[in-house]
Amino acid sequence: MDQSLPKKQRLVGKKQFESVFEEGKHVQTKQLKLIYLRTRFNDGSPVKAAFVAPKKRFRKAVRRNRIKRLLREAYRLNKHLIFNNIEGNFAFVFLYLGKDLPNFKQIDEEIKTVLNIFLKKESHEKNQ
């Protein structure tokens, strides 16, 4: 499995973001919220992801960028959980909810947890 995170697997564009936030469903842990939407992409990518750290909680851009970098890295290392176990195309937005600057271990655990919750929820919805 390729562990890179190429540009075609990143969610960009105002329209795509708005549609995920307006129509998407979500799952959440203590520090992380995953907003997802089943959608179709023109480039054939099965999943596109975006990472958000709120400016209201983290005023300094250095801290926001650090959080987004940690989220991207943890997702990149754990995306095999998603790619091997889903059918269809999804747009993901990972929203960091914590109040403090996290370390990589915390983010990695949160990503794994939220992806597993997503997989359980999605397989449950598919079976109904």
C-alpha positions as CSV (number, residue, x, y, z in Angstrom):
1,M,0.0,0.0,0.0
2,D,1.3,3.4,-1.0
3,Q,1.7,5.5,2.1
4,S,2.0,8.9,0.4
5,L,-0.6,11.6,0.4
6,P,-0.6,13.0,-3.1
7,K,-2.3,16.2,-4.1
8,K,-5.2,14.3,-5.8
9,Q,-6.1,12.8,-2.4
10,R,-6.5,16.3,-0.7
11,L,-9.9,18.0,-0.6
12,V,-9.6,21.5,-2.0
13,G,-12.1,24.0,-3.3
14,K,-14.7,26.1,-1.6
15,K,-17.6,24.2,-3.2
16,Q,-16.4,20.8,-2.0
17,F,-15.8,22.1,1.5
18,E,-19.2,23.7,1.7
19,S,-21.0,20.6,0.5
20,V,-19.1,18.4,3.1
21,F,-20.0,20.8,5.9
22,E,-23.6,21.3,4.8
23,E,-24.6,17.8,3.8
24,G,-22.0,15.6,5.5
25,K,-22.4,13.3,8.5
26,H,-20.0,13.2,11.3
27,V,-18.3,11.0,13.9
28,Q,-16.3,12.3,16.8
29,T,-14.0,11.5,19.6
30,K,-12.9,13.7,22.5
31,Q,-10.4,15.7,20.4
32,L,-11.2,15.0,16.8
33,K,-14.3,15.3,14.6
34,L,-14.6,13.6,11.2
35,I,-17.1,15.1,8.8
36,Y,-17.7,12.9,5.8
37,L,-19.8,12.8,2.7
38,R,-20.2,10.1,0.1
39,T,-19.5,11.9,-3.2
40,R,-18.0,11.4,-6.7
41,F,-14.7,12.8,-7.9
42,N,-13.6,13.4,-11.5
43,D,-10.0,12.2,-11.0
44,G,-11.0,8.7,-9.8
45,S,-9.6,9.2,-6.3
46,P,-11.6,7.1,-3.7
47,V,-11.0,9.4,-0.8
48,K,-10.1,13.0,-0.4
49,A,-9.2,14.5,3.0
50,A,-8.8,18.0,4.5
51,F,-7.5,19.0,7.9
52,V,-8.7,21.9,10.0
53,A,-7.5,23.6,13.2
54,P,-9.7,26.4,14.4
55,K,-8.3,29.9,14.4
56,K,-10.6,30.8,17.4
57,R,-8.7,28.3,19.7
58,F,-5.2,28.6,18.1
59,R,-4.5,32.2,17.3
60,K,-1.0,31.7,16.2
61,A,-0.6,30.3,12.7
62,V,2.5,28.3,13.8
63,R,0.3,26.2,16.2
64,R,-2.5,25.7,13.6
65,N,-0.1,24.6,11.0
66,R,1.6,22.2,13.5
67,I,-1.7,20.6,14.3
68,K,-2.6,20.2,10.6
69,R,0.8,18.7,9.9
70,L,0.3,16.2,12.7
71,L,-3.2,15.3,11.4
72,R,-1.9,14.8,7.9
73,E,0.9,12.6,9.0
74,A,-1.3,10.4,11.2
75,Y,-3.9,10.1,8.4
76,R,-1.2,9.2,5.9
77,L,0.1,6.4,8.1
78,N,-3.4,5.1,8.9
79,K,-5.2,5.6,5.6
80,H,-4.8,1.9,4.8
81,L,-7.7,1.3,7.3
82,I,-10.0,3.2,5.0
83,F,-8.8,2.3,1.6
84,N,-9.0,-1.5,2.3
85,N,-12.4,-1.4,3.9
86,I,-14.8,0.9,2.1
87,E,-16.7,1.0,-1.1
88,G,-17.5,4.2,-2.8
89,N,-15.9,7.6,-2.7
90,F,-15.8,9.9,0.3
91,A,-14.7,13.4,1.2
92,F,-13.3,13.7,4.7
93,V,-12.7,16.8,6.8
94,F,-10.8,16.2,10.0
95,L,-11.5,18.9,12.6
96,Y,-9.3,19.2,15.7
97,L,-11.4,20.0,18.7
98,G,-8.8,19.9,21.5
99,K,-7.8,22.9,23.5
100,D,-4.1,22.2,23.9
101,L,-1.3,21.6,21.4
102,P,-1.2,17.8,21.0
103,N,1.7,15.5,20.4
104,F,1.9,12.9,17.6
105,K,1.0,10.0,19.7
106,Q,-2.3,11.6,20.8
107,I,-3.2,12.6,17.3
108,D,-2.4,9.1,16.0
109,E,-4.6,7.4,18.5
110,E,-7.5,9.9,17.8
111,I,-7.2,9.3,14.0
112,K,-7.3,5.5,14.5
113,T,-10.3,5.7,16.8
114,V,-12.3,8.1,14.6
115,L,-11.5,6.0,11.5
116,N,-12.6,2.8,13.2
117,I,-15.8,4.5,14.4
118,F,-16.5,5.7,10.8
119,L,-15.9,2.2,9.4
120,K,-18.3,0.6,11.9
121,K,-21.0,3.3,11.2
122,E,-20.6,3.0,7.5
123,S,-20.7,-0.8,7.4
124,H,-23.8,-0.6,9.7
125,E,-25.6,1.8,7.3
126,K,-24.6,-0.3,4.3
127,N,-26.1,-3.5,5.9
128,Q,-29.5,-1.9,6.6
